[in-house]
């Protein structure tokens, strides 16, 4: 059942259209990420859900109730900002309980709720500390607890981890997901970090220049991108120009090398298309038999820890191939002739 619904939402600032015809139904307890580059409209969409921006057209509803024109304090949503936005003159406990005080809840209820939130974020011992005494990760935990304390219908998170270093980001995003699942709260998460979106989300909305490019699970978004933009923005990707040789059999030509694809519907012989292949979908011929076997020259080998990236040249086109690093791995030498392989399903024909 739909919990949060955005119907034909658009937002225009003068002549500039920030969001265009945005439609999304979110189930209760679902974690949805808005993923895209800066300026694509993801934060504007989040701010419209929060009530900080009013849509130029369209409707937003929670549990079937229209909240499109309601003020932020009249829609039961919690917001976690990139900049923490904690009150510097309040303790951790006072920051967490602030929203409940504004709602004039009983002091005893506020105290109990603050205690519960401190337990959830594992910061009981910091209840009387001030923001300046906390690390960045701790401040963001407090901001999360403050947003959750009011028992919101929807939790909104606007790039909450972007100001933190890499290790803290990884651990804190796991905590955010764990807390969200434990409480069963509906969450909308804005990020430009594809790894965050892939690891956290039930579904990802990929956005570009104010429009939705694709909506799907992390598995669908990564493995089956529908447009060139999604394919290039999410994960590492090889792209190449190809010509359709035989639509019926899915046969393509890339610089004279032949590839077959299971994704060639709607094209005719002679069509020029763009194909995409993930680096990890390639393997050496000796490792596994696959439908596509092509001759190549080894251009470069780069060790990336657990992965070895091998750049190969097929005709005049270069492709990257990723393989797991292991002690028994036998690699060819740079400049050697070799053969690599991939399946038909690995060769994606991209939409414009």
KOLDOSE-194346 format. One record per atom (N, C-alpha, C): residue in one letter; x, y, z. Coordinates in pm, whole numbers, padded with zeros to 5 digits, always signed. Layout:
aXYZ...
This chain:
x+00084-00120+00000x+00000+00000+00000x+00087+00125+00000x+00049+00225-00079x+00126+00348-00089x+00117+00430+00040x+00233+00470+00091x+00239+00552+00212x+00263+00698+00177x+00363+00722+00091x+00395+00856+00043x+00377+00858-00108x+00302+00954-00159x+00276+00962-00303x+00310+01101-00356x+00387+01104-00464x+00417+01228-00535x+00358+01214-00674x+00264+01299-00708x+00191+01290-00834x+00218+01412-00922x+00286+01390-01033x+00312+01495-01133x+00371+01621-01071x+00470+01600-00981x+00531+01714-00912x+00628+01788-01005x+00613+01920-01009x+00708+02004-01082x+00741+02125-00995x+00862+02177-01013x+00901+02298-00941x+00980+02388-01035x+00933+02513-01047x+00996+02609-01137x+01036+02733-01059x+01160+02778-01082x+01210+02903-01024x+01231+03001-01140x+01136+03091-01160x+01143+03179-01276x+01131+03097-01403x+01232+03109-01490x+01232+03032-01615x+01300+02896-01599x+01360+02874-01482x+01435+02749-01461x+01345+02641-01401x+01339+02526-01467x+01260+02413-01418x+01353+02320-01341x+01338+02317-01208x+01426+02235-01123x+01381+02090-01119x+01249+02068-01119x+01192+01933-01118x+01076+01931-01215x+01070+01824-01296x+00967+01819-01399x+00891+01685-01393x+00760+01693-01371x+00670+01578-01384x+00721+01455-01309x+00741+01472-01180x+00798+01366-01094x+00684+01284-01033x+00686+01153-01056x+00584+01063-01003x+00649+00950-00926x+00605+00928-00801x+00663+00821-00720x+00566+00779-00612x+00548+00647-00597x+00471+00589-00487x+00568+00513-00397x+00568+00546-00268x+00658+00482-00172x+00577+00405-00071x+00614+00280-00049x+00544+00195+00047x+00589+00228+00190x+00505+00195+00285x+00539+00216+00426x+00660+00131+00463x+00758+00192+00527x+00877+00121+00569x+00982+00107+00461x+00958+00163+00344x+01053+00151+00232x+01162+00257+00244x+01284+00220+00203x+01397+00312+00201x+01427+00343+00054x+01400+00468+00014x+01418+00510-00125x+01524+00618-00131x+01621+00601-00221x+01725+00702-00239x+01703+00779-00368x+01722+00911-00360x+01728+00995-00479x+01876+01011-00513x+01919+00958-00627x+02059+00958-00665x+02078+01038-00793x+02180+01124-00792x+02208+01201-00912x+02315+01305-00886x+02364+01370-00991x+02467+01473-00975x+02409+01601-00916x+02496+01692-00878x+02453+01821-00825x+02367+01892-00929x+02257+01952-00882x+02171+02029-00970x+02068+01946-01045x+02053+01818-01008x+01959+01733-01083x+01816+01742-01029x+01796+01808-00915x+01662+01825-00861x+01629+01738-00742x+01723+01658-00695x+01692+01564-00587x+01665+01635-00453x+01746+01735-00420x+01723+01807-00294x+01598+01893-00303x+01571+01952-00418x+01448+02030-00435x+01325+01941-00413x+01329+01819-00464x+01218+01726-00445x+01203+01692-00297x+01314+01670-00229x+01310+01641-00085x+01251+01759-00008x+01292+01880-00044x+01241+02000+00024x+01092+02020+00000x+01043+01976-00115x+00898+01983-00139x+00823+01885-00050x+00880+01767-00027x+00818+01672+00066x+00818+01728+00207x+00928+01797+00244x+00941+01854+00378x+00852+01976+00398x+00815+02043+00289x+00734+02164+00300x+00815+02291+00294x+00946+02281+00270x+01029+02401+00258x+01015+02466+00121x+00967+02391+00024x+00933+02443-00108x+00793+02394-00143x+00716+02479-00207x+00582+02441-00252x+00588+02407-00401x+00536+02293-00443x+00541+02257-00585x+00470+02360-00673x+00524+02381-00792x+00457+02468-00890x+00331+02399-00943x+00336+02266-00946x+00219+02187-00985x+00235+02047-00928x+00122+01974-00923x+00125+01838-00870x+00078+01828-00726x+00081+01707-00671x+00029+01684-00537x+00119+01587-00459x+00134+01615-00330x+00207+01526-00239x+00109+01481-00131x+00105+01350-00104x+00016+01299+00000x+00086+01195+00086x+00047+01189+00212x+00092+01086+00305x-00032+01016+00359x-00036+00885+00343x-00152+00805+00383x-00281+00859+00322x-00271+00906+00197x-00388+00955+00125x-00430+01096+00160x-00361+01162+00254x-00396+01299+00294x-00307+01398+00219x-00367+01492+00152x-00296+01592+00072x-00221+01688+00164x-00087+01692+00151x-00007+01783+00233x+00066+01887+00147x+00028+01897+00020x+00102+01978-00077x+00125+02120-00029x+00022+02184+00027x+00032+02325+00064x+00048+02346+00214x+00067+02238+00289x+00080+02253+00434x+00220+02302+00472x+00227+02377+00581x+00355+02425+00632x+00436+02307+00687x+00570+02322+00697x+00653+02212+00747x+00608+02156+00881x+00564+02244+00971x+00523+02196+01104x+00383+02134+01105x+00317+02133+00990x+00184+02073+00982x+00187+01937+00911x+00304+01896+00867x+00319+01763+00807x+00418+01686+00893x+00383+01567+00932x+00463+01492+01029x+00580+01423+00961x+00683+01504+00929x+00805+01449+00869x+00925+01493+00952x+01027+01409+00954x+01152+01441+01023x+01261+01465+00920x+01348+01562+00947x+01451+01601+00849x+01589+01595+00912x+01682+01529+00842x+01822+01526+00882x+01902+01600+00776x+01973+01706+00817x+02044+01791+00724x+02190+01751+00711x+02251+01794+00602x+02392+01769+00578x+02478+01838+00685x+02435+01955+00730x+02516+02037+00821x+02482+02014+00969x+02412+01905+01000x+02371+01868+01136x+02262+01959+01192x+02284+02092+01186x+02185+02191+01231x+02144+02170+01376x+02240+02135+01461x+02212+02122+01605x+02220+02259+01672x+02145+02275+01780x+02150+02400+01857x+02274+02398+01945x+02369+02489+01926x+02496+02484+01999x+02483+02508+02149x+02375+02579+02189x+02357+02610+02330x+02274+02506+02404x+02241+02396+02337x+02163+02289+02399x+02246+02162+02409x+02222+02085+02513x+02289+01956+02528x+02233+01857+02427x+02297+01742+02419x+02249+01636+02331x+02105+01601+02363x+02075+01581+02491x+01939+01545+02532x+01839+01655+02497x+01878+01781+02517x+01788+01892+02486x+01764+01904+02336x+01868+01880+02255x+01852+01881+02109x+01754+01774+02064x+01769+01655+02119x+01681+01544+02079x+01537+01571+02119x+01517+01632+02234x+01382+01655+02283x+01318+01783+02235x+01391+01863+02154x+01342+01994+02115x+01207+01987+02042x+01197+01899+01944x+01073+01889+01867x+00954+01849+01953x+00980+01767+02053x+00872+01724+02143x+00829+01839+02234x+00925+01923+02272x+00890+02040+02353x+00805+02138+02273x+00840+02156+02145x+00762+02245+02058x+00618+02194+02048x+00603+02063+02050x+00468+02003+02042x+00399+02000+02178x+00468+02053+02279x+00413+02066+02415x+00371+01930+02474x+00456+01830+02451x+00431+01701+02513x+00473+01704+02659x+00425+01609+02738x+00455+01604+02880x+00605+01585+02903x+00655+01649+03007x+00797+01640+03039x+00840+01495+03062x+00755+01418+03129x+00789+01278+03156x+00796+01198+03025x+00706+01229+02932x+00707+01160+02802x+00830+01199+02720x+00866+01328+02728x+00985+01375+02657x+01110+01307+02712x+01118+01299+02843x+01234+01235+02908x+01246+01090+02866x+01134+01019+02863x+01135+00877+02824x+01175+00861+02678x+01123+00949+02592x+01152+00939+02448x+01299+00971+02421x+01351+01072+02488x+01493+01108+02472x+01582+00993+02517x+01546+00931+02628x+01622+00816+02677x+01621+00703+02575x+01504+00680+02515x+01491+00575+02413x+01578+00606+02292x+01577+00732+02247x+01656+00771+02130x+01806+00762+02158x+01847+00802+02277x+01988+00791+02314x+02035+00646+02311x+01947+00557+02353x+01979+00414+02350x+01992+00363+02207x+01903+00409+02120x+01905+00364+01980x+02033+00407+01909x+02082+00528+01940x+02204+00577+01874x+02330+00549+01957x+02313+00475+02068x+02426+00433+02153x+02508+00551+02204x+02437+00653+02255x+02507+00772+02306x+02454+00814+02443x+02417+00715+02524x+02362+00746+02657x+02458+00831+02740x+02588+00803+02727x+02686+00873+02810x+02711+01017+02765x+02656+01055+02648x+02677+01190+02595x+02553+01279+02614x+02459+01236+02694x+02332+01309+02708x+02352+01455+02748x+02451+01481+02833x+02471+01617+02884x+02584+01691+02813x+02636+01633+02706x+02741+01699+02628x+02680+01801+02532x+02763+01895+02489x+02721+01995+02392x+02777+01959+02254x+02717+02010+02148x+02762+01974+02013x+02912+01993+01989x+02971+02101+02044x+03113+02126+02021x+03202+02018+02083x+03145+01939+02173x+03221+01832+02238x+03209+01698+02164x+03139+01698+02051x+03113+01575+01977x+03191+01571+01846x+03214+01450+01797x+03271+01432+01663x+03162+01452+01559x+03202+01460+01432x+03105+01477+01324x+03005+01362+01320x+03055+01240+01336x+02967+01123+01335x+02867+01125+01449x+02913+01167+01567x+02824+01175+01683x+02718+01283+01664x+02757+01397+01606x+02660+01503+01582x+02552+01457+01484x+02592+01380+01383x+02492+01334+01288x+02400+01230+01351x+02451+01150+01445x+02364+01057+01519x+02260+01133+01600x+02304+01242+01661x+02211+01325+01740x+02105+01386+01648x+02148+01436+01533x+02052+01493+01436x+01950+01388+01392x+01996+01265+01373x+01907+01155+01335x+01808+01126+01448x+01859+01121+01571x+01772+01093+01686x+01668+01203+01705x+01708+01329+01682x+01614+01441+01695x+01502+01429+01592x+01538+01390+01469x+01437+01374+01364x+01342+01259+01394x+01394+01153+01456x+01313+01035+01485x+01229+01051+01612x+01272+01141+01701x+01205+01154+01831x+01058+01192+01818x+01023+01266+01713x+00884+01313+01698x+00794+01206+01633x+00851+01088+01611x+00777+00977+01546x+00718+01022+01412x+00804+01060+01319x+00754+01112+01191x+00695+01002+01104x+00604+01043+01016x+00550+00951+00917x+00656+00916+00813x+00740+01015+00780x+00845+00998+00680x+00973+01063+00732x+01085+00993+00718x+01215+01047+00755x+01287+01091+00628x+01331+01218+00626x+01400+01274+00510x+01545+01300+00546x+01636+01255+00461x+01780+01270+00488x+01847+01333+00367x+01902+01453+00387x+01961+01529+00276x+02114+01519+00282x+02170+01424+00210x+02315+01400+00206x+02376+01408+00346x+02326+01328+00441x+02367+01342+00580x+02510+01300+00610x+02575+01227+00519x+02708+01174+00547x+02818+01242+00467x+02783+01338+00384x+02881+01395+00291x+02993+01473+00361x+02969+01520+00483x+03072+01598+00553x+03165+01510+00637x+03142+01379+00636x+03219+01287+00719x+03326+01215+00637x+03429+01165+00706x+03533+01093+00633x+03484+00953+00595x+03559+00888+00508x+03512+00765+00442x+03476+00654+00541x+03562+00629+00639x+03536+00518+00732x+03412+00542+00815x+03395+00665+00862x+03277+00698+00943x+03151+00689+00858x+03160+00732+00731x+03044+00722+00641x+02994+00579+00630x+03087+00486+00610x+03050+00346+00592x+02981+00291+00716x+03038+00318+00835x+02979+00265+00958x+02846+00332+00991x+02837+00464+00966x+02715+00536+01002x+02600+00504+00907x+02630+00480+00780x+02521+00446+00689x+02462+00309+00725x+02547+00219+00776x+02495+00089+00821x+02406+00109+00943x+02442+00202+01031x+02360+00231+01150x+02227+00293+01109x+02231+00386+01014x+02107+00451+00967x+02011+00347+00911x+02063+00257+00831x+01978+00153+00770x+01923+00060+00878x+02006+00024+00974x+01962-00065+01082x+01851-00002+01166x+01868+00127+01199x+01767+00198+01278x+01637+00212+01199x+01649+00245+01071x+01530+00260+00985x+01451+00130+00977x+01521+00020+00962x+01455-00110+00953x+01394-00150+01088x+01465-00120+01195x+01416-00153+01329x+01286-00080+01360x+01280+00048+01321x+01161+00129+01350x+01053+00115+01243x+01089+00059+01127x+00992+00042+01019x+00943+00173+00960x+01030+00274+00961x+00990+00406+00915x+01020+00423+00766x+00935+00496+00696x+00955+00528+00556x+01065+00634+00546x+01164+00611+00459x+01278+00703+00451x+01307+00741+00306x+01335+00871+00287x+01380+00923+00157x+01519+00982+00179x+01615+00933+00103x+01756+00965+00125x+01814+01027-00001x+01869+01147+00011x+01929+01216-00103x+02081+01197-00100x+02139+01155-00212x+02283+01138-00219x+02331+01149-00363x+02459+01186-00378x+02522+01179-00510x+02620+01063-00513x+02628+00988-00400x+02722+00877-00386x+02654+00747-00425x+02694+00689-00536x+02628+00568-00585x+02644+00451-00489x+02759+00442-00422x+02781+00332-00328x+02683+00339-00212x+02659+00461-00162x+02560+00479-00055x+02422+00433-00102x+02382+00479-00218x+02249+00445-00269x+02235+00295-00289x+02337+00231-00346x+02330+00088-00374x+02326+00006-00245x+02399+00049-00143x+02409-00030-00020x+02292-00008+00075x+02227+00107+00067x+02122+00141+00164x+01980+00111+00117x+01955+00119-00012x+01818+00138-00060x+01740+00010-00089x+01609+00021-00072x+01517-00077-00129x+01497-00045-00276x+01485+00085-00307x+01476+00130-00445x+01557+00258-00462x+01604+00278-00584x+01681+00398-00619x+01607+00474-00729x+01595+00606-00710x+01544+00694-00816x+01664+00770-00870x+01705+00739-00993x+01816+00809-01055x+01761+00932-01126x+01815+01048-01092x+01764+01174-01146x+01870+01245-01229x+01822+01319-01329x+01911+01397-01415x+01832+01515-01471x+01890+01633-01459x+01829+01760-01504x+01680+01767-01474x+01645+01738-01348x+01508+01757-01301x+01412+01645-01333x+01458+01540-01398x+01368+01432-01436x+01418+01297-01383x+01324+01203-01372x+01357+01067-01331x+01408+00991-01453x+01530+00938-01442x+01585+00857-01551x+01544+00710-01536x+01543+00662-01412x+01510+00522-01386x+01476+00504-01240x+01382+00414-01213x+01347+00376-01076x+01355+00224-01068x+01426+00173-00967x+01436+00028-00953x+01516-00010-00832x+01524-00138-00805x+01606-00187-00695x+01753-00162-00727x+01842-00166-00627x+01984-00152-00657x+02033-00255-00761x+01983-00379-00750x+02022-00484-00844x+01981-00447-00987x+01857-00400-01003x+01807-00363-01135x+01882-00241-01191x+01903-00143-01104x+01967-00018-01148x+02109-00043-01195x+02181-00127-01123x+02321-00153-01158x+02333-00247-01278x+02258-00355-01277x+02274-00458-01379x+02197-00431-01507x+02088-00354-01497x+02005-00330-01615x+01972-00182-01630x+02074-00098-01650x+02047+00045-01671x+01968+00064-01800x+01872+00156-01796x+01784+00175-01912x+01830+00287-02005x+01914+00377-01954x+01960+00488-02036x+02112+00501-02026x+02169+00575-02119x+02314+00599-02116x+02355+00669-01988x+02272+00765-01944x+02307+00839-01824x+02316+00746-01703x+02216+00661-01682x+02215+00569-01568x+02334+00474-01576x+02359+00421-01695x+02469+00327-01712x+02602+00390-01676x+02622+00515-01713x+02748+00582-01687x+02759+00634-01544x+02645+00671-01485x+02649+00732-01352x+02660+00627-01241x+02602+00511-01262x+02599+00408-01157x+02701+00299-01189x+02811+00298-01117x+02912+00195-01135x+03008+00224-01248x+03115+00142-01256x+03211+00152-01366x+03150+00086-01489x+03185+00139-01604x+03118+00091-01725x+03207+00109-01847x+03205+00008-01934x+03264+00021-02067x+03153+00056-02165x+03173+00157-02245x+03077+00188-02351x+03150+00190-02485x+03080+00155-02589x+03142+00152-02722x+03035+00169-02828x+03075+00224-02942x+02985+00235-03057x+02981+00101-03129x+02863+00062-03172x+02846-00067-03241x+02749-00053-03356x+02755-00150-03445x+02663-00156-03557x+02585-00287-03551x+02455-00278-03574x+02371-00398-03573x+02393-00474-03703x+02437-00602-03691x+02458-00687-03808x+02337-00776-03835x+02282-00832-03729x+02168-00924-03745x+02077-00911-03623x+01968-00835-03635x+01879-00815-03519x+01820-00945-03465x+01791-01038-03554x+01727-01164-03511x+01815-01244-03416x+01945-01247-03445x+02037-01323-03358x+02106-01236-03255x+02081-01104-03261x+02144-01012-03166x+02289-00983-03196x+02330-00999-03323x+02470-00984-03359x+02507-00838-03383x+02620-00797-03322x+02670-00660-03333x+02817-00663-03374x+02861-00551-03430x+03003-00536-03463x+03061-00417-03388x+03174-00439-03321x+03248-00333-03252x+03390-00333-03307x+03421-00236-03392x+03554-00230-03453x+03594-00362-03518x+03500-00427-03583x+03529-00553-03651x+03511-00676-03564x+03511-00658-03432x+03489-00772-03342x+03339-00794-03327x+03301-00920-03322x+03158-00952-03316x+03115-00985-03173x+03006-00920-03132x+02942-00946-03004x+02797-00984-03030x+02744-01071-02948x+02600-01098-02954x+02537-01049-02824x+02416-00997-02836x+02345-00940-02721x+02203-00994-02716x+02151-01008-02596x+02010-01049-02580x+01921-00927-02563x+01978-00807-02588x+01908-00682-02557x+01903-00591-02680x+01859-00645-02794x+01869-00569-02919x+01733-00545-02985x+01626-00563-02911x+01491-00548-02966x+01468-00404-03015x+01393-00394-03124x+01357-00262-03176x+01459-00203-03271x+01569-00275-03298x+01670-00224-03391x+01671-00306-03519x+01721-00244-03626x+01729-00313-03756x+01873-00315-03805x+01899-00398-03903x+02033-00412-03958x+02087-00277-04004x+02212-00251-03967x+02277-00126-04004x+02263-00014-03904x+02176-00030-03803x+02159+00073-03700x+02290+00093-03622x+02320+00219-03593x+02433+00252-03506x+02381+00263-03363x+02441+00189-03272x+02394+00188-03133x+02513+00204-03038x+02480+00232-02914x+02581+00238-02808x+02561+00117-02717x+02669+00039-02697x+02660-00076-02606x+02735-00047-02477x+02700-00120-02374x+02766-00106-02244x+02792-00244-02185x+02911-00260-02125x+02947-00386-02060x+03020-00352-01930x+02973-00405-01818x+03040-00383-01691x+03176-00455-01691x+03280-00396-01631x+03413-00460-01630x+03414-00600-01571x+03332-00623-01468x+03334-00754-01402x+03263-00862-01483x+03195-00824-01591x+03126-00924-01673x+03220-00991-01774x+03339-00935-01791x+03440-00999-01875x+03518-01103-01796x+03569-01203-01864x+03662-01299-01804x+03756-01348-01912x+03868-01406-01870x+03956-01470-01968x+03889-01596-02019x+03917-01630-02142x+03853-01744-02206x+03876-01873-02128x+03994-01886-02067x+04027-02009-01996x+03946-02027-01868x+03888-01916-01817x+03818-01923-01689x+03675-01975-01703x+03609-01939-01809x+03467-01975-01822x+03423-01963-01967x+03347-02058-02014x+03297-02053-02151x+03172-01964-02159x+03179-01866-02246x+03066-01775-02265x+03042-01754-02414x+02927-01692-02447x+02888-01682-02587x+02978-01591-02670x+03024-01481-02608x+03107-01385-02681x+03255-01410-02653x+03331-01443-02755x+03475-01464-02742x+03543-01370-02842x+03628-01280-02791x+03689-01181-02880x+03840-01175-02856x+03913-01148-02964x+04058-01130-02954x+04088-00990-02903x+04195-00978-02825x+04231-00848-02768x+04381-00841-02746x+04427-00720-02716x+04566-00696-02676x+04565-00636-02536x+04652-00689-02448x+04659-00638-02311x+04729-00502-02312x+04658-00399-02268x+04711-00262-02269x+04773-00222-02136x+04709-00262-02026x+04756-00217-01894x+04698-00308-01786x+04770-00322-01675x+04722-00401-01561x+04740-00316-01435x+04631-00297-01360x+04634-00214-01238x+04582-00295-01120x+04661-00301-01012x+04617-00370-00890x+04538-00272-00802x+04417-00312-00766x+04329-00228-00684x+04290-00300-00555x+04385-00370-00495x+04355-00445-00374x+04291-00578-00406x+04164-00591-00373x+04095-00718-00396x+04062-00742-00543x+04074-00637-00624x+04042-00646-00767x+04163-00608-00851x+04180-00678-00962x+04280-00641-01062x+04206-00591-01186x+04238-00471-01229x+04174-00413-01348x+04270-00425-01467x+04220-00490-01570x+04300-00514-01690x+04238-00438-01806x+04316-00350-01867x+04267-00276-01983x+04310-00351-02109x+04211-00377-02194x+04238-00448-02319x+04194-00363-02436x+04253-00392-02552x+04219-00320-02674x+04159-00417-02774x+04036-00388-02817x+03967-00468-02917x+03949-00379-03039x+04023-00406-03145x+04027-00312-03256x+04091-00183-03207x+04018-00073-03221x+04066+00055-03167x+03992+00096-03040x+03910+00005-02990x+03828+00035-02872x+03887-00030-02748x+03894+00047-02639x+03952-00005-02515x+03842-00040-02416x+03860-00154-02349x+03767-00202-02248x+03845-00233-02120x+03780-00210-02006x+03835-00253-01877x+03770-00384-01836x+03852-00474-01780x+03802-00600-01727x+03847-00611-01582x+03755-00640-01491x+03788-00658-01349x+03784-00805-01313x+03887-00851-01242x+03888-00988-01194x+03937-00988-01050x+03887-01081-00968x+03928-01086-00828x+04076-01123-00816x+04144-01054-00728x+04285-01083-00700x+04293-01205-00608x+04370-01303-00648x+04391-01422-00566x+04532-01473-00592x+04590-01546-00495x+04729-01591-00510x+04754-01675-00635x+04653-01749-00679x+04671-01838-00794x+04645-01769-00928x+04613-01639-00924x+04578-01569-01047x+04699-01559-01140x+04682-01603-01263x+04785-01592-01365x+04744-01486-01466x+04825-01383-01473x+04792-01270-01561x+04883-01269-01683x+04829-01228-01797x+04915-01211-01916x+05003-01087-01898x+05097-01071-01986x+05185-00955-01981x+05131-00844-02071x+05163-00721-02034x+05123-00607-02116x+05182-00624-02256x+05099-00603-02357x+05140-00616-02495x+05107-00751-02557x+05073-00849-02473x+05040-00982-02524x+04904-00985-02591x+04891-01079-02686x+04761-01107-02745x+04688-01205-02655x+04555-01185-02642x+04478-01274-02555x+04335-01282-02609x+04252-01353-02536x+04109-01360-02567x+04031-01340-02438x+03925-01262-02447x+03835-01245-02333x+03693-01282-02377x+03608-01304-02279x+03473-01350-02309x+03372-01283-02217x+03249-01275-02264x+03137-01229-02181x+03009-01292-02236x+02906-01292-02155x+02779-01353-02196x+02699-01257-02284x+02599-01310-02350x+02508-01225-02428x+02437-01123-02339x+02398-01167-02218x+02323-01079-02127x+02408-00963-02076x+02541-00979-02083x+02631-00874-02034x+02637-00756-02129x+02599-00777-02255x+02608-00671-02357x+02475-00598-02362x+02473-00477-02307x+02351-00396-02301x+02350-00294-02414x+02237-00283-02481x+02219-00179-02582x+02142-00065-02515x+02204+00052-02508x+02149+00163-02430x+02052+00247-02510x+01949+00297-02440x+01857+00394-02498x+01926+00530-02503x+01874+00617-02587x+01927+00753-02592x+01897+00825-02462
